[in-house]
Amino acid sequence: MNEIFGVDNNWPDYLLVLFIYALMYLLIRSPRPKLELNYKANYIFLVGLWAFLMFTGNYLFYRLGVMSFLPWANNFVHSFLWVGICLGWLYYCTHERPMWEQFIFFAFTSFIVKMAENMLLGTWNLDSYFGINSKYAYIIAMSIVDGFYPIISLWILNALGKKSTFGIYVPQVA
């Protein structure tokens, strides 16, 4: 069970994490509570793409020794609910903002969620990361990595939007 839920974790711990996700989702959705019809294909595409990439990538990078192990339940909810649905909506809400603002939005909201998961589930935990001896270095580094979500998403949407792939709509930002 430790590989599925993590050491000393159970359903109530995960319910608290889901509650944090729900609160963050409400906060993220507040500027744009309804998805524009012309952006729906982009949102669905980004949710699926990022959820898959994060779920498989988290495990791959653990196997390569770059990340700590995320129990399967945490990896699933983090990848599909947080990165897929919540960060997908954050991208929808902020894609017209300057890139540096988007980077900060993504890195900071990811930092909040990773700290909550660390406190509630004991995940995102390494004593030292890239020679920095602090338990927070790993969480900060992984949050900074999440700051690149809008940059990579824009690149992917532009590349696929030019080819009219998957019904992707590339809005022109002035």
N, C-alpha and C positions, 0 to 999 in steps of 0.2 A: 504493500500500500504506500510505502514511502516514495516509490517512483511515480505513483499516480498523484498523490496529494502533497507529498513532502513530509518531512519529519514533524511529527506531532500536530499535523494539520488535519482538519475535518471539514464537513459541510458548513458549519456555522462560520468558520474562518473565511471560506470562499463566498459565503453570502455577504459578509462585510465588504470583501473586495468588489463584489458585484454592485453593492450599494454605492461604493466610491465611484465606480464606473458610471452608474446611473446619475449621480450628482454631477460628475464632470460632463456627461453627455447633455444634461439640461443646461449647464453653463455654456458649453460649446454651441448648442443650438440656439441660444437666446438671440443672437443677431439675425439669424435666418432660420426660423422654425419650419419653413416649408421648402422642400426641394423643388427647384425650378424644373419644369418638364424637359427643357433642352439640356439640362445637366444630369439627368437621371442615368443615362448610359455611362457617363464618366464616373459617377459615384459608384454604381454597381461594379463597373470594371475595376476601379481602384480598391474597393472593399475586397473583392475576390483576389486580385493580384497581391495586395499587401498582406492579406491574411495568410495566403499560401506561402509567400516568400518568407514571412516572419516565422511561421510555424516550422517550416523545414530549415530555415536559416538558423534559428535559435539552437536547434539540435545539432546541426552541422558544425556550427561554431563552437559548441560545447565539445564535440568530438575532436575538433582541431585544437582545443585548449585555449581558445580566445575568450570564451564565456563560461560562467558557472552553469551548472545544470539547473534547468527549470523543470520542476515536476510536470508531468504531462497535463494535468488539469490546469495548472497555472499557465503553461505554454499555450494551451488551447484558448482559454478565456482571454489571455493577454493578446494573442495574435488575432483572433477573430473578432472579439468584442472591442478591445481597446484600439489596437492598430487598425483593424479593418473598418469597423463601424464608426468609432469615435473620432479617430484621426482622419478618416475619410470625410466626415462631416466638417471637421475643422478646416480641412483643405478647401472644401466647398465654400465655407464662410470667409476664408482669408485669401483665396487665390488671386484676388485683385489688389491685395496690399503689397507694399514693397517686400522684396525677398528677405531682407534682413529682419523685418518684423515677423514674417512667417517663420523664419528660423527660430526666433526667440519664442514665439507662441508654441511651436512644436516641442522645442527642447524643454521649456518650462513646464508645460502640461505633462509631458512624459516624465519629468523629474518628480512631479507631485505623485503621479501614479506609481512609479517605481519605488518611491519612498514608502507609500502606503502598502504596497506588496511586500516590501522588505520588513516593515514593522508588523504586518499581520500574518505573513506566511513565512518570513525568514528567507525569502528568495532575493535575487539580485545582490548576492553577498560574496565578495572576495575581500580578503584582508589587505591585499596589495594588488595594484593594477598598473602595468607598464612602469614598474619601479617606484610608484608612489605608494607609500605605506599609510593608507587611510582606507577605512571601510567605505567611505563615500566616493572615493576616486572612481570605482567601477560604476556606481550609479550615475555619477556625473558624466563619465565617458559615454555610457550607453544612452543617456538623455541627449547628449550632443549629437550622437549618431542619428537619433530620431529627428533632430533638427534638420537633417538633410531630406526628410520625407517630401516636403514641397518642391525642392529643387529636382529631385529624381522624378517625382510625379509629373511636373511640368515637362521635363524632357521626354518622358514616355508618352504623355498625351500629345505633345507636339509631333513626335515621330510617328505615332499611329494615326493622329488626326489628319495629317497631310495625305495619308493613304486611304482615308475614310474607313479605317478598320474598326470593327466592333461598334459602329455607330457613334464613335467618339466625336464630341463637339469641342472645338478649341476656341474659346472666347478670345476676342482681341482685346488685350488690356492696353489702355492708353498710357 
